[in-house]
Amino acid sequence: MIDPSKKQKFVPHKRDGSKIENFRIGSLPPALLALALLAYLAYSFLFPPAPSKPDDTWTRIQNEKVVRIGIDPSSPPFIVDDGKGNLSGFDVALANEMANTWGVKIQWVYTGFDGLYDALNAKQFDLILSALPYNPTKTQDVYFTHAYFNGGPILIVRGDDATTTDLDKLQGRAIAVELGTNGDAVARKWQKRYNLQLRQHNTAQDALRALQKGEVSAAITDPIAFYDFQRAEADTGVGLNAMNWRIVGAPLAGENYIIAVRRDSPTLLHEINAVIDELKRDGRLEELQKENF
Amino acid sequence: MGAPYVVEFFPWAYIENQKGEFDWDHADALVDHARQQGLTVIARLGFVPPWARPEGASTSYLDPEQYNDLADFVAAVAEHYQGRVNDLTIWNEPNVNFEWGQRPPDPAAYTELLKAVYTRAHEKNPDVKILAGALAPNLASPGTPDAMNDLAFLDQMYQAGAKNYFDALAVHAYGWKAPAEEAPSPDRVNFRRTELLHNVMLKYGDDAKHVMLTEGGWNDHPRWTKAVTPAERIQNTIKAYDWCERTDWVDVCALWVFRTPAPTYTFNDYFSFVTPDFDPKPIYYEVQKYARGE
């Protein structure tokens, strides 16, 4: 197992394990160098520097028993303020899981969405948890945790459809989408290749109802709209339920939501990732989604 | 997509980085490429170079003493692009503090700026059209330091004598959450607020002058408070084009924004018609169908 907290010196070896003498990087083929560089970058992304030096933020959270979380509370169903200072939503539930795990309280710090990164780096709070999409242009400024939600469009079929395992199986068939959405965009991209018959609806609910009635073979919507529909229909007792719908595979496009911490907070980063990974492993994260979407 | 016009920003600081020295290289490439695609370019002029503003002042700050410097630049643009780019928008949203050098908006000062550039530009290119306004639609109360109500700003421009110093009014027509057909009202920001701005023109006897929409439209971010659904955005956008088509005093309907150079990962990404990678969004295809009469 790799211990990311320990720096390991790179020593080139032959296949039999003996050291290569007089090794020079320049003697490697360019492709191998490129591969090595890519592997290093991928490793650096997946395993950012571990807590090799003290993390003042994490130390303060531990000492004061308070984690300060930056939010823009206008992002339902992730984070909503009821106007009386009561917060709810998926992000709030996730924050509560973290705080409970660490044995600390939460101090919410309200900030406009556009100012979240600046306020984080100005140390007005410890982390951003606010329906924040992954932003590759910010990777030099902050560390991002593992994704806790993928908002990309999902392919949905009826539960009695056991044959549709991917878009390829929908050759020539009708698919419902919500007009103008990312799901619509994805469907248009694949339309020619699979001869898909697109049925565009004004709302995700209408698209899902078309699937419910058997007017189409599948629907592509964003997952929040789907969960919302599922819950609303379940409330009426007549809708899709776990017995008669199925999400096919992974989202058709990536829209990952992450948490951001400062680059001087490697321990905090690892502690958040540990919570997210555990919630994914034991299925609690999916439960929190269903409860809040 | 079928668009006949494109509004492009020609930053003064990029083209005239030193007083009297003009670098047209990038702007020429842009204009040539646009014309090759059959697009008519409307140039938005602004972005004050460091030599024309006090040290530390923002790029939207210009003192009256430097209005002739701007006039020199506008005249140079008019001359250089005669016959290729005839529509020049002077400044952007001068009724907003942020766009007026972090100072309270000043319609009389903006009118003086128009007076400085208008004659000089026409001397260099008789076919030039000076577009004024490009005001930010808003409902700011009188005395608000951050912004001035667009209707009040235009009215005070006329009172300051702007009538003979612009050839068309540039309008920013944002719909926010209102449908395209919602009737205009002074206490609402919606697409047809354009009609209220036109009424101000009529009030001052500026009947012959036309309007060009150089920004506007709807946003379909899933959570932004001023956004509509993607389907509503498409429907409103088509209705907006149709309204422009039917309105004889509107010459151009250029909506915000074809593409942003890079993703912002905010609601701003949901104004565009194609992604930063030029991947068309569904709204692109729907507008294309409308443009083709399908």
Contacts between the chains, C-beta under 8 A, distances in Angstrom:
chain1	res1	chain2	res2	distance
A	74	B	223	7.1
A	74	B	225	6.4
A	75	B	223	4.9
A	76	B	223	6.7
A	113	B	266	6.3
A	113	B	267	8.0
A	114	B	266	6.3
A	131	B	223	7.0
A	133	B	265	5.1
A	135	B	263	7.7
A	135	B	265	4.3
A	137	B	262	6.9
A	137	B	263	7.7
A	137	B	265	7.8
A	178	B	229	7.8
A	178	B	230	6.7
A	178	B	231	6.8
A	179	B	230	6.2
A	179	B	231	4.1
A	179	B	234	6.2
A	179	B	282	6.6
A	179	B	286	8.0
A	180	B	220	6.2
A	180	B	229	7.4
A	180	B	230	2.7
A	180	B	231	5.3
A	180	B	233	6.1
A	180	B	234	4.9
A	180	B	281	7.4
A	180	B	282	4.7
A	180	B	283	5.7
A	180	B	286	7.5
A	181	B	230	4.9
A	181	B	282	7.4
A	184	B	230	7.2
A	184	B	282	4.5
A	185	B	279	7.5
A	185	B	281	5.7
A	185	B	282	5.5
A	188	B	282	6.4
A	188	B	285	6.8
A	200	B	231	7.9
A	201	B	231	7.8
A	202	B	229	7.3
A	202	B	231	4.2
A	202	B	232	7.8
A	203	B	229	7.0
A	203	B	231	7.0
A	222	B	222	7.3
A	224	B	222	7.6
